[in-house]
Amino acid sequence: MSDPVTVSVQILGKPFQVSCGVDEAEQVTAAARLLDARMNEIHDTRKVLGFDRIAIMAALNIAHDYLASQADGTRISGAAGDKVAELTDRVAQALAEAEA
């Protein structure tokens, strides 16, 4: 981690100071904006009350989205691998036919 800096963010209208590396400041700010947006969505439904509960629900939603995207990436990666194997077999077959 590079030299630490303090990044000021606002989440659900509350200011927070976050220490991070200089090279991470932009990502921390983007993460805070994402969290703030999710917490505001939950807050606006009025079904969840309290900052802590809203934060937990937002964290669960973000974690769920992350895990779902990981699973999608695995499926896409697997499908791409299958396609590469198929194309490799076709190329090998074409080369074998050309040599014959």
C-alpha positions in Angstrom: 0.0 0.0 0.0 1.3 3.5 -0.8 1.4 6.4 1.6 -1.9 6.7 3.4 -4.3 9.5 2.7 -7.7 10.3 4.2 -10.7 10.4 1.9 -13.9 12.2 2.9 -17.1 10.5 1.9 -20.8 10.9 2.7 -23.0 7.9 3.2 -26.7 8.4 3.8 -26.0 12.0 4.7 -23.3 11.2 7.3 -19.7 12.2 6.8 -17.0 9.5 7.1 -13.2 9.7 6.9 -11.5 6.7 5.3 -7.8 6.0 5.3 -6.4 4.4 2.3 -3.4 4.4 -0.1 -3.1 7.3 -2.6 -3.6 4.8 -5.4 -6.8 3.5 -3.8 -8.5 6.9 -3.1 -10.5 6.9 -6.4 -11.8 3.3 -5.8 -12.7 4.1 -2.2 -14.7 7.1 -3.4 -16.5 5.0 -6.0 -17.2 2.3 -3.5 -18.7 4.9 -1.1 -20.9 6.3 -3.9 -22.1 2.8 -4.6 -22.8 2.1 -1.0 -24.5 5.5 -0.6 -26.8 4.8 -3.6 -27.8 1.4 -2.3 -28.4 2.7 1.2 -30.5 5.5 -0.2 -32.6 3.0 -2.2 -33.2 0.9 0.9 -33.9 4.0 3.0 -36.4 5.4 0.4 -38.5 2.2 0.6 -39.2 3.0 4.3 -39.3 -0.8 5.0 -36.0 -0.8 6.9 -35.3 1.7 9.6 -32.0 2.6 11.3 -28.7 3.3 9.8 -27.1 0.0 10.9 -29.9 -2.1 9.5 -29.9 -0.2 6.2 -26.1 -0.6 6.0 -26.4 -4.4 6.6 -29.1 -4.7 4.0 -27.0 -2.7 1.5 -23.9 -4.9 2.3 -26.0 -8.0 1.7 -27.3 -6.7 -1.6 -23.9 -5.8 -2.8 -22.4 -9.1 -1.7 -25.2 -11.0 -3.5 -24.6 -9.0 -6.7 -20.9 -9.7 -6.4 -21.4 -13.4 -5.9 -23.9 -13.5 -8.8 -21.4 -11.7 -11.1 -18.7 -14.2 -10.0 -20.9 -17.1 -10.9 -21.8 -15.4 -14.3 -18.1 -14.9 -14.9 -17.4 -18.6 -14.2 -20.1 -19.7 -16.6 -18.9 -17.3 -19.3 -15.3 -18.5 -18.7 -16.4 -22.1 -18.9 -18.3 -21.5 -22.1 -15.3 -19.7 -23.6 -13.0 -22.5 -22.7 -15.4 -25.0 -24.3 -15.4 -22.9 -27.5 -11.6 -22.6 -27.5 -11.3 -26.4 -27.1 -13.8 -26.9 -29.9 -11.9 -24.5 -32.2 -8.6 -26.1 -31.3 -10.0 -29.5 -32.3 -11.3 -28.2 -35.6 -7.9 -26.5 -36.4 -6.1 -29.8 -35.5 -8.4 -31.7 -37.7 -8.0 -29.3 -40.6 -4.2 -29.5 -40.3 -4.4 -33.3 -40.2 -6.5 -33.3 -43.3 -4.2 -30.8 -45.1 -1.2 -33.0 -44.4 -2.9 -36.1 -45.6 
